[in-house]
């Protein structure tokens, strides 16, 4: 019952399937969304022939499958076959929700990559001049304190009062 030396919580990256590799080249969210709908329809209705045939000359389909790099290749990796102006899913090929999950995973990864790119661009933005001036002042103050060196003077106790003990006396009552 060994754990192969991996610490808990560390995942070993599984090799990509051909479908995942093909999907990684698709950067269009609209393409991935359309592919997800097409594949989900086939997975949920495997006996319906209308879901197993896609016209590539259709304007909307052409815009998201034909014109986008990697989209058509991803469909072919799932088992679709190109027959003239159609993509056809042969009767012996059955799609499942696993393919839909792969498409959704790619969509979320693309979104995360896009957010990270936006964060990098935002961090590269030129800083406000006032913020830059304050940063420079903080750095100058830090250098000045370091130049003074450590504080090596000891403190001296200073006696206060005559050293006697004073007890509390309530004020006289007025009345």
FENURFEN-V296321 format. One record per backbone hydrogen bond with DSSP energy under -1.0 kcal/mol. NH is the residue of the N-H (numbers start at 1). CO is the residue of the C=O. E is the energy in kcal/mol with one decimal. If there is no record, write none. Layout:
nh: {NH & NH}
co: {CO & CO}
e: {E & E}
This chain:
nh: {6 & 10 & 21 & 22 & 23 & 24 & 25 & 26 & 32 & 33 & 34 & 35 & 36 & 37 & 38 & 39 & 40 & 41 & 42 & 43 & 44 & 45 & 48 & 52 & 54 & 56 & 58 & 62 & 63 & 64 & 65 & 67 & 71 & 74 & 75 & 76 & 77 & 78 & 79 & 80 & 81 & 83 & 86 & 87 & 88 & 89 & 93 & 101 & 102 & 103 & 104 & 105 & 106 & 107 & 108 & 109 & 110 & 111 & 112 & 113 & 114 & 115 & 116 & 117 & 118 & 119 & 120 & 121 & 122 & 123 & 124 & 132 & 133 & 134 & 135 & 136 & 137 & 138 & 139 & 140 & 141 & 142 & 143 & 144 & 145 & 146 & 147 & 148}
co: {3 & 7 & 17 & 18 & 19 & 20 & 22 & 23 & 28 & 29 & 30 & 31 & 32 & 33 & 34 & 35 & 36 & 37 & 38 & 39 & 40 & 41 & 45 & 49 & 87 & 85 & 55 & 58 & 59 & 60 & 61 & 62 & 68 & 70 & 71 & 72 & 73 & 74 & 76 & 75 & 88 & 86 & 83 & 54 & 81 & 52 & 90 & 97 & 98 & 99 & 100 & 101 & 102 & 103 & 104 & 105 & 106 & 107 & 108 & 109 & 110 & 111 & 112 & 113 & 114 & 115 & 116 & 117 & 118 & 119 & 120 & 128 & 129 & 130 & 131 & 132 & 133 & 134 & 135 & 136 & 137 & 138 & 139 & 140 & 141 & 142 & 143 & 144}
e: {-1.7 & -1.8 & -2.5 & -2.2 & -2.8 & -1.7 & -1.2 & -1.5 & -2.0 & -2.5 & -2.3 & -2.8 & -2.4 & -2.0 & -2.5 & -2.7 & -2.5 & -2.4 & -1.7 & -2.5 & -2.6 & -1.9 & -1.4 & -1.1 & -2.8 & -3.2 & -1.0 & -3.2 & -1.8 & -1.4 & -3.0 & -2.5 & -1.4 & -1.8 & -1.8 & -2.3 & -2.0 & -1.1 & -1.0 & -1.9 & -3.1 & -2.7 & -1.7 & -2.6 & -3.4 & -2.8 & -1.6 & -2.6 & -2.1 & -2.0 & -2.6 & -2.9 & -2.0 & -2.1 & -2.4 & -2.4 & -2.6 & -2.2 & -2.4 & -2.7 & -2.3 & -2.3 & -2.4 & -2.2 & -2.2 & -2.3 & -2.3 & -2.2 & -2.5 & -2.2 & -1.3 & -2.3 & -2.4 & -2.2 & -2.3 & -2.2 & -2.2 & -2.5 & -2.2 & -2.2 & -2.5 & -2.2 & -2.1 & -2.1 & -2.3 & -2.0 & -1.9 & -1.3}
